[in-house]
Amino acid sequence: MDTMSIDVAPARSTTSAAHARESVRDFLDGLVHPIPAEAADTVILVVSELVTNALRHAGGTCTLDLTAYPHSIEVAVHDPSPQAPRMRTPDLNGGTGGFGWPMVNRLARATAVTSRPSGGKTVSALLTRQDQWAGTDPGRRGPDA
Protein backbone atom coordinates (compact mmCIF):
# COMPACT_ATOMS: atom_id res chain seq x y z
CA MET A 1 0.00 0.00 0.00
CA ASP A 2 1.36 3.42 -1.00
CA THR A 3 0.56 6.48 1.13
CA MET A 4 1.40 10.17 1.07
CA SER A 5 0.51 13.12 3.33
CA ILE A 6 0.74 16.77 2.24
CA ASP A 7 0.21 19.86 4.39
CA VAL A 8 -1.48 22.53 2.30
CA ALA A 9 -0.66 26.08 3.42
CA PRO A 10 -3.01 29.01 2.98
CA ALA A 11 -0.58 31.24 1.03
CA ARG A 12 -3.01 31.69 -1.87
CA SER A 13 -5.67 29.10 -2.49
CA THR A 14 -4.87 28.88 -6.20
CA THR A 15 -1.18 28.16 -5.63
CA SER A 16 -1.96 25.84 -2.71
CA ALA A 17 -4.43 23.85 -4.79
CA ALA A 18 -1.93 23.79 -7.66
CA HIS A 19 0.73 22.45 -5.28
CA ALA A 20 -1.68 19.75 -4.10
CA ARG A 21 -2.43 18.75 -7.72
CA GLU A 22 1.28 18.54 -8.53
CA SER A 23 1.91 16.43 -5.43
CA VAL A 24 -0.90 14.08 -6.46
CA ARG A 25 0.63 13.71 -9.94
CA ASP A 26 3.98 12.83 -8.33
CA PHE A 27 2.28 10.30 -6.03
CA LEU A 28 0.38 8.66 -8.89
CA ASP A 29 3.46 8.63 -11.15
CA GLY A 30 5.39 6.84 -8.39
CA LEU A 31 2.93 3.99 -7.93
CA VAL A 32 4.35 0.53 -8.56
CA HIS A 33 1.16 -0.34 -10.42
CA PRO A 34 0.23 2.79 -12.40
CA ILE A 35 -3.34 3.81 -13.06
CA PRO A 36 -4.84 4.81 -16.43
CA ALA A 37 -4.63 8.48 -17.41
CA GLU A 38 -8.39 9.05 -17.11
CA ALA A 39 -8.44 7.60 -13.59
CA ALA A 40 -5.46 9.80 -12.66
CA ASP A 41 -7.28 12.86 -14.03
CA THR A 42 -10.29 12.00 -11.87
CA VAL A 43 -8.13 11.72 -8.73
CA ILE A 44 -6.52 15.09 -9.50
CA LEU A 45 -9.90 16.73 -10.10
CA VAL A 46 -11.31 15.42 -6.81
CA VAL A 47 -8.20 16.53 -4.89
CA SER A 48 -8.40 19.98 -6.45
CA GLU A 49 -12.05 20.33 -5.46
CA LEU A 50 -11.67 19.05 -1.89
CA VAL A 51 -8.52 21.08 -1.17
CA THR A 52 -10.01 24.25 -2.69
CA ASN A 53 -13.17 23.81 -0.60
CA ALA A 54 -11.15 23.27 2.59
CA LEU A 55 -9.06 26.36 1.94
CA ARG A 56 -12.10 28.47 1.04
CA HIS A 57 -14.62 27.29 3.63
CA ALA A 58 -12.72 25.69 6.50
CA GLY A 59 -10.17 28.13 7.80
CA GLY A 60 -7.55 28.20 5.07
CA THR A 61 -5.45 25.19 6.04
CA CYS A 62 -5.76 21.48 5.44
CA THR A 63 -3.83 18.25 5.19
CA LEU A 64 -4.21 15.94 2.21
CA ASP A 65 -3.66 12.20 2.61
CA LEU A 66 -3.53 9.82 -0.35
CA THR A 67 -3.64 6.05 -0.03
CA ALA A 68 -3.36 3.61 -2.92
CA TYR A 69 -5.12 0.28 -2.49
CA PRO A 70 -5.11 -2.55 -5.06
CA HIS A 71 -8.37 -1.40 -6.68
CA SER A 72 -8.84 2.16 -5.46
CA ILE A 73 -7.26 5.44 -4.41
CA GLU A 74 -8.45 7.13 -1.22
CA VAL A 75 -8.30 10.92 -1.01
CA ALA A 76 -8.72 12.35 2.50
CA VAL A 77 -8.66 16.07 3.32
CA HIS A 78 -8.48 17.06 7.00
CA ASP A 79 -9.44 20.60 7.99
CA PRO A 80 -10.24 22.51 11.20
CA SER A 81 -13.92 23.23 10.46
CA PRO A 82 -16.61 20.97 11.95
CA GLN A 83 -19.07 21.98 9.19
CA ALA A 84 -19.69 19.26 6.60
CA PRO A 85 -19.95 20.04 2.89
CA ARG A 86 -23.54 20.20 1.71
CA MET A 87 -25.41 19.64 -1.48
CA ARG A 88 -26.95 22.82 -2.80
CA THR A 89 -28.37 24.11 -6.03
CA PRO A 90 -25.47 25.31 -8.18
CA ASP A 91 -25.39 29.05 -8.79
CA LEU A 92 -25.54 29.44 -12.56
CA ASN A 93 -25.41 33.25 -12.49
CA GLY A 94 -23.75 34.63 -9.36
CA GLY A 95 -20.53 32.64 -9.31
CA THR A 96 -20.96 31.37 -5.75
CA GLY A 97 -20.41 27.75 -6.70
CA GLY A 98 -22.35 24.71 -5.65
CA PHE A 99 -20.95 22.37 -8.32
CA GLY A 100 -18.03 20.74 -6.49
CA TRP A 101 -19.52 18.50 -3.82
CA PRO A 102 -22.12 16.96 -6.18
CA MET A 103 -19.33 16.38 -8.73
CA VAL A 104 -17.12 14.66 -6.14
CA ASN A 105 -20.03 12.42 -5.15
CA ARG A 106 -20.64 11.44 -8.79
CA LEU A 107 -16.98 10.67 -9.48
CA ALA A 108 -16.29 8.72 -6.29
CA ARG A 109 -17.34 5.17 -5.47
CA ALA A 110 -17.94 6.42 -1.93
CA THR A 111 -17.58 9.64 0.07
CA ALA A 112 -17.55 10.20 3.81
CA VAL A 113 -17.37 13.10 6.23
CA THR A 114 -16.14 12.22 9.70
CA SER A 115 -15.55 14.36 12.77
CA ARG A 116 -12.03 14.32 14.17
CA PRO A 117 -11.48 13.84 17.92
CA SER A 118 -9.10 16.82 17.92
CA GLY A 119 -11.72 19.00 16.19
CA GLY A 120 -12.54 19.62 12.58
CA LYS A 121 -13.36 16.94 10.07
CA THR A 122 -12.06 14.65 7.38
CA VAL A 123 -13.69 14.59 3.96
CA SER A 124 -12.75 11.47 2.03
CA ALA A 125 -13.46 10.05 -1.39
CA LEU A 126 -12.73 6.55 -2.63
CA LEU A 127 -11.93 6.49 -6.36
CA THR A 128 -11.44 3.57 -8.70
CA ARG A 129 -7.98 2.86 -10.12
CA GLN A 130 -9.53 1.93 -13.46
CA ASP A 131 -10.94 4.00 -16.29
CA GLN A 132 -14.57 4.18 -15.12
CA TRP A 133 -15.78 3.88 -18.73
CA ALA A 134 -13.50 0.94 -19.70
CA GLY A 135 -15.34 -1.58 -21.83
CA THR A 136 -18.14 0.78 -22.84
CA ASP A 137 -18.93 2.05 -26.29
CA PRO A 138 -16.88 5.30 -26.68
CA GLY A 139 -19.95 6.97 -28.16
CA ARG A 140 -21.95 6.15 -25.02
CA ARG A 141 -19.56 7.29 -22.31
CA GLY A 142 -20.94 9.21 -19.40
CA PRO A 143 -22.88 8.57 -16.21
CA ASP A 144 -26.22 8.33 -18.03
CA ALA A 145 -25.00 6.10 -20.89
C-alpha positions in Angstrom: 0.0 0.0 0.0 1.4 3.4 -1.0 0.6 6.5 1.1 1.4 10.2 1.1 0.5 13.1 3.3 0.7 16.8 2.2 0.2 19.9 4.4 -1.5 22.5 2.3 -0.7 26.1 3.4 -3.0 29.0 3.0 -0.6 31.2 1.0 -3.0 31.7 -1.9 -5.7 29.1 -2.5 -4.9 28.9 -6.2 -1.2 28.2 -5.6 -2.0 25.8 -2.7 -4.4 23.9 -4.8 -1.9 23.8 -7.7 0.7 22.4 -5.3 -1.7 19.8 -4.1 -2.4 18.7 -7.7 1.3 18.5 -8.5 1.9 16.4 -5.4 -0.9 14.1 -6.5 0.6 13.7 -9.9 4.0 12.8 -8.3 2.3 10.3 -6.0 0.4 8.7 -8.9 3.5 8.6 -11.1 5.4 6.8 -8.4 2.9 4.0 -7.9 4.4 0.5 -8.6 1.2 -0.3 -10.4 0.2 2.8 -12.4 -3.3 3.8 -13.1 -4.8 4.8 -16.4 -4.6 8.5 -17.4 -8.4 9.1 -17.1 -8.4 7.6 -13.6 -5.5 9.8 -12.7 -7.3 12.9 -14.0 -10.3 12.0 -11.9 -8.1 11.7 -8.7 -6.5 15.1 -9.5 -9.9 16.7 -10.1 -11.3 15.4 -6.8 -8.2 16.5 -4.9 -8.4 20.0 -6.5 -12.0 20.3 -5.5 -11.7 19.1 -1.9 -8.5 21.1 -1.2 -10.0 24.2 -2.7 -13.2 23.8 -0.6 -11.2 23.3 2.6 -9.1 26.4 1.9 -12.1 28.5 1.0 -14.6 27.3 3.6 -12.7 25.7 6.5 -10.2 28.1 7.8 -7.6 28.2 5.1 -5.4 25.2 6.0 -5.8 21.5 5.4 -3.8 18.3 5.2 -4.2 15.9 2.2 -3.7 12.2 2.6 -3.5 9.8 -0.3 -3.6 6.0 0.0 -3.4 3.6 -2.9 -5.1 0.3 -2.5 -5.1 -2.5 -5.1 -8.4 -1.4 -6.7 -8.8 2.2 -5.5 -7.3 5.4 -4.4 -8.5 7.1 -1.2 -8.3 10.9 -1.0 -8.7 12.4 2.5 -8.7 16.1 3.3 -8.5 17.1 7.0 -9.4 20.6 8.0 -10.2 22.5 11.2 -13.9 23.2 10.5 -16.6 21.0 12.0 -19.1 22.0 9.2 -19.7 19.3 6.6 -20.0 20.0 2.9 -23.5 20.2 1.7 -25.4 19.6 -1.5 -27.0 22.8 -2.8 -28.4 24.1 -6.0 -25.5 25.3 -8.2 -25.4 29.0 -8.8 -25.5 29.4 -12.6 -25.4 33.3 -12.5 -23.7 34.6 -9.4 -20.5 32.6 -9.3 -21.0 31.4 -5.8 -20.4 27.7 -6.7 -22.4 24.7 -5.7 -20.9 22.4 -8.3 -18.0 20.7 -6.5 -19.5 18.5 -3.8 -22.1 17.0 -6.2 -19.3 16.4 -8.7 -17.1 14.7 -6.1 -20.0 12.4 -5.1 -20.6 11.4 -8.8 -17.0 10.7 -9.5 -16.3 8.7 -6.3 -17.3 5.2 -5.5 -17.9 6.4 -1.9 -17.6 9.6 0.1 -17.5 10.2 3.8 -17.4 13.1 6.2 -16.1 12.2 9.7 -15.5 14.4 12.8 -12.0 14.3 14.2 -11.5 13.8 17.9 -9.1 16.8 17.9 -11.7 19.0 16.2 -12.5 19.6 12.6 -13.4 16.9 10.1 -12.1 14.6 7.4 -13.7 14.6 4.0 -12.7 11.5 2.0 -13.5 10.1 -1.4 -12.7 6.5 -2.6 -11.9 6.5 -6.4 -11.4 3.6 -8.7 -8.0 2.9 -10.1 -9.5 1.9 -13.5 -10.9 4.0 -16.3 -14.6 4.2 -15.1 -15.8 3.9 -18.7 -13.5 0.9 -19.7 -15.3 -1.6 -21.8 -18.1 0.8 -22.8 -18.9 2.0 -26.3 -16.9 5.3 -26.7 -20.0 7.0 -28.2 -21.9 6.2 -25.0 -19.6 7.3 -22.3 -20.9 9.2 -19.4 -22.9 8.6 -16.2 -26.2 8.3 -18.0 -25.0 6.1 -20.9 
